[in-house]
Structure formats: C-alpha cells, structure tokens
Amino acid sequence: FYSEAEQLAFVGDTIFRGSIGSTQYPGSNKKDLQASIFGKIFSLPEKTILYSGHSDFTTVGIEKARYI
C-alpha cells in the first residue's frame, strides 16, 4: 500500500530495514522478491518511508543505497 500524499508505503515482508524480505515460505524466491523491490519499491520517491512487517521503518533512499 502506497500513499503519495503521506509519502509512505506499507511493504509487508518484501523488504526490511537493511535486508531483503523473507523467502522461506512455499512459492517465494529471491529472484521474484528482488524484482519486486527493484521494480516497485525502488521506483517510489527516495523520501518515501517504508514500513515493513518485522523491522523498524526505513526509506526508499536508504535501502537503495544498500543495493545499488
């Protein structure tokens, strides 16, 4: 869920602060998860605050710097 007006996104288990999300469940894999991160989350403005399901909040800009 993304709110442009609030500059925030709820990203569930897709990405955590400092790490890729969880791939331990049936039907998930690292390749698809990374495609979602790079194609969807990293296309958001860098100041967008990311709220995951299991870690502290972070921003698109902080996480992009870790991966790119």
MODELLER restraints for C-alpha pairs under 7 A, 6 or more apart:
rsr = mdl.restraints
at = mdl.atoms
rsr.add(forms.Gaussian(group=physical.xy_distance, feature=features.Distance(at['CA:1:A'], at['CA:9:A']), mean=5.51, stdev=0.5))
rsr.add(forms.Gaussian(group=physical.xy_distance, feature=features.Distance(at['CA:1:A'], at['CA:10:A']), mean=5.20, stdev=0.5))
rsr.add(forms.Gaussian(group=physical.xy_distance, feature=features.Distance(at['CA:1:A'], at['CA:11:A']), mean=6.82, stdev=0.5))
rsr.add(forms.Gaussian(group=physical.xy_distance, feature=features.Distance(at['CA:2:A'], at['CA:8:A']), mean=5.99, stdev=0.5))
rsr.add(forms.Gaussian(group=physical.xy_distance, feature=features.Distance(at['CA:2:A'], at['CA:9:A']), mean=4.24, stdev=0.5))
rsr.add(forms.Gaussian(group=physical.xy_distance, feature=features.Distance(at['CA:2:A'], at['CA:10:A']), mean=6.52, stdev=0.5))
rsr.add(forms.Gaussian(group=physical.xy_distance, feature=features.Distance(at['CA:3:A'], at['CA:9:A']), mean=6.21, stdev=0.5))
rsr.add(forms.Gaussian(group=physical.xy_distance, feature=features.Distance(at['CA:7:A'], at['CA:48:A']), mean=4.77, stdev=0.5))
rsr.add(forms.Gaussian(group=physical.xy_distance, feature=features.Distance(at['CA:7:A'], at['CA:49:A']), mean=6.33, stdev=0.5))
rsr.add(forms.Gaussian(group=physical.xy_distance, feature=features.Distance(at['CA:8:A'], at['CA:48:A']), mean=4.98, stdev=0.5))
rsr.add(forms.Gaussian(group=physical.xy_distance, feature=features.Distance(at['CA:8:A'], at['CA:49:A']), mean=4.51, stdev=0.5))
rsr.add(forms.Gaussian(group=physical.xy_distance, feature=features.Distance(at['CA:8:A'], at['CA:50:A']), mean=5.93, stdev=0.5))
rsr.add(forms.Gaussian(group=physical.xy_distance, feature=features.Distance(at['CA:9:A'], at['CA:48:A']), mean=6.89, stdev=0.5))
rsr.add(forms.Gaussian(group=physical.xy_distance, feature=features.Distance(at['CA:9:A'], at['CA:49:A']), mean=6.20, stdev=0.5))
rsr.add(forms.Gaussian(group=physical.xy_distance, feature=features.Distance(at['CA:9:A'], at['CA:50:A']), mean=5.04, stdev=0.5))
rsr.add(forms.Gaussian(group=physical.xy_distance, feature=features.Distance(at['CA:9:A'], at['CA:51:A']), mean=6.17, stdev=0.5))
rsr.add(forms.Gaussian(group=physical.xy_distance, feature=features.Distance(at['CA:10:A'], at['CA:50:A']), mean=5.98, stdev=0.5))
rsr.add(forms.Gaussian(group=physical.xy_distance, feature=features.Distance(at['CA:10:A'], at['CA:51:A']), mean=4.78, stdev=0.5))
rsr.add(forms.Gaussian(group=physical.xy_distance, feature=features.Distance(at['CA:10:A'], at['CA:52:A']), mean=6.01, stdev=0.5))
rsr.add(forms.Gaussian(group=physical.xy_distance, feature=features.Distance(at['CA:11:A'], at['CA:50:A']), mean=6.48, stdev=0.5))
rsr.add(forms.Gaussian(group=physical.xy_distance, feature=features.Distance(at['CA:11:A'], at['CA:51:A']), mean=5.96, stdev=0.5))
rsr.add(forms.Gaussian(group=physical.xy_distance, feature=features.Distance(at['CA:11:A'], at['CA:52:A']), mean=5.07, stdev=0.5))
rsr.add(forms.Gaussian(group=physical.xy_distance, feature=features.Distance(at['CA:12:A'], at['CA:52:A']), mean=4.58, stdev=0.5))
rsr.add(forms.Gaussian(group=physical.xy_distance, feature=features.Distance(at['CA:12:A'], at['CA:53:A']), mean=4.62, stdev=0.5))
rsr.add(forms.Gaussian(group=physical.xy_distance, feature=features.Distance(at['CA:13:A'], at['CA:21:A']), mean=5.04, stdev=0.5))
rsr.add(forms.Gaussian(group=physical.xy_distance, feature=features.Distance(at['CA:13:A'], at['CA:22:A']), mean=6.05, stdev=0.5))
rsr.add(forms.Gaussian(group=physical.xy_distance, feature=features.Distance(at['CA:13:A'], at['CA:52:A']), mean=5.96, stdev=0.5))
rsr.add(forms.Gaussian(group=physical.xy_distance, feature=features.Distance(at['CA:13:A'], at['CA:53:A']), mean=5.60, stdev=0.5))
rsr.add(forms.Gaussian(group=physical.xy_distance, feature=features.Distance(at['CA:14:A'], at['CA:20:A']), mean=6.76, stdev=0.5))
rsr.add(forms.Gaussian(group=physical.xy_distance, feature=features.Distance(at['CA:14:A'], at['CA:21:A']), mean=4.43, stdev=0.5))
rsr.add(forms.Gaussian(group=physical.xy_distance, feature=features.Distance(at['CA:14:A'], at['CA:22:A']), mean=6.88, stdev=0.5))
rsr.add(forms.Gaussian(group=physical.xy_distance, feature=features.Distance(at['CA:14:A'], at['CA:33:A']), mean=6.57, stdev=0.5))
rsr.add(forms.Gaussian(group=physical.xy_distance, feature=features.Distance(at['CA:15:A'], at['CA:21:A']), mean=4.24, stdev=0.5))
rsr.add(forms.Gaussian(group=physical.xy_distance, feature=features.Distance(at['CA:15:A'], at['CA:52:A']), mean=6.63, stdev=0.5))
rsr.add(forms.Gaussian(group=physical.xy_distance, feature=features.Distance(at['CA:16:A'], at['CA:52:A']), mean=5.81, stdev=0.5))
rsr.add(forms.Gaussian(group=physical.xy_distance, feature=features.Distance(at['CA:16:A'], at['CA:55:A']), mean=5.91, stdev=0.5))
rsr.add(forms.Gaussian(group=physical.xy_distance, feature=features.Distance(at['CA:17:A'], at['CA:55:A']), mean=6.09, stdev=0.5))
rsr.add(forms.Gaussian(group=physical.xy_distance, feature=features.Distance(at['CA:17:A'], at['CA:56:A']), mean=6.26, stdev=0.5))
rsr.add(forms.Gaussian(group=physical.xy_distance, feature=features.Distance(at['CA:17:A'], at['CA:57:A']), mean=6.52, stdev=0.5))
rsr.add(forms.Gaussian(group=physical.xy_distance, feature=features.Distance(at['CA:17:A'], at['CA:58:A']), mean=5.66, stdev=0.5))
rsr.add(forms.Gaussian(group=physical.xy_distance, feature=features.Distance(at['CA:18:A'], at['CA:63:A']), mean=6.71, stdev=0.5))
rsr.add(forms.Gaussian(group=physical.xy_distance, feature=features.Distance(at['CA:23:A'], at['CA:29:A']), mean=5.28, stdev=0.5))
rsr.add(forms.Gaussian(group=physical.xy_distance, feature=features.Distance(at['CA:23:A'], at['CA:30:A']), mean=6.13, stdev=0.5))
rsr.add(forms.Gaussian(group=physical.xy_distance, feature=features.Distance(at['CA:42:A'], at['CA:60:A']), mean=6.14, stdev=0.5))
rsr.add(forms.Gaussian(group=physical.xy_distance, feature=features.Distance(at['CA:42:A'], at['CA:64:A']), mean=6.64, stdev=0.5))
rsr.add(forms.Gaussian(group=physical.xy_distance, feature=features.Distance(at['CA:44:A'], at['CA:60:A']), mean=6.98, stdev=0.5))
rsr.add(forms.Gaussian(group=physical.xy_distance, feature=features.Distance(at['CA:45:A'], at['CA:60:A']), mean=6.90, stdev=0.5))
rsr.add(forms.Gaussian(group=physical.xy_distance, feature=features.Distance(at['CA:46:A'], at['CA:59:A']), mean=6.62, stdev=0.5))
rsr.add(forms.Gaussian(group=physical.xy_distance, feature=features.Distance(at['CA:46:A'], at['CA:60:A']), mean=4.67, stdev=0.5))
rsr.add(forms.Gaussian(group=physical.xy_distance, feature=features.Distance(at['CA:46:A'], at['CA:61:A']), mean=4.20, stdev=0.5))
rsr.add(forms.Gaussian(group=physical.xy_distance, feature=features.Distance(at['CA:47:A'], at['CA:59:A']), mean=5.94, stdev=0.5))
rsr.add(forms.Gaussian(group=physical.xy_distance, feature=features.Distance(at['CA:47:A'], at['CA:60:A']), mean=6.25, stdev=0.5))
rsr.add(forms.Gaussian(group=physical.xy_distance, feature=features.Distance(at['CA:47:A'], at['CA:61:A']), mean=6.21, stdev=0.5))
rsr.add(forms.Gaussian(group=physical.xy_distance, feature=features.Distance(at['CA:48:A'], at['CA:59:A']), mean=5.47, stdev=0.5))
rsr.add(forms.Gaussian(group=physical.xy_distance, feature=features.Distance(at['CA:48:A'], at['CA:60:A']), mean=5.67, stdev=0.5))
rsr.add(forms.Gaussian(group=physical.xy_distance, feature=features.Distance(at['CA:49:A'], at['CA:57:A']), mean=6.71, stdev=0.5))
rsr.add(forms.Gaussian(group=physical.xy_distance, feature=features.Distance(at['CA:49:A'], at['CA:58:A']), mean=5.76, stdev=0.5))
rsr.add(forms.Gaussian(group=physical.xy_distance, feature=features.Distance(at['CA:49:A'], at['CA:59:A']), mean=4.38, stdev=0.5))
rsr.add(forms.Gaussian(group=physical.xy_distance, feature=features.Distance(at['CA:49:A'], at['CA:60:A']), mean=6.64, stdev=0.5))
rsr.add(forms.Gaussian(group=physical.xy_distance, feature=features.Distance(at['CA:50:A'], at['CA:57:A']), mean=5.53, stdev=0.5))
rsr.add(forms.Gaussian(group=physical.xy_distance, feature=features.Distance(at['CA:50:A'], at['CA:58:A']), mean=5.23, stdev=0.5))
rsr.add(forms.Gaussian(group=physical.xy_distance, feature=features.Distance(at['CA:50:A'], at['CA:59:A']), mean=5.27, stdev=0.5))
rsr.add(forms.Gaussian(group=physical.xy_distance, feature=features.Distance(at['CA:50:A'], at['CA:60:A']), mean=6.74, stdev=0.5))
rsr.add(forms.Gaussian(group=physical.xy_distance, feature=features.Distance(at['CA:51:A'], at['CA:57:A']), mean=4.86, stdev=0.5))
rsr.add(forms.Gaussian(group=physical.xy_distance, feature=features.Distance(at['CA:51:A'], at['CA:58:A']), mean=6.93, stdev=0.5))
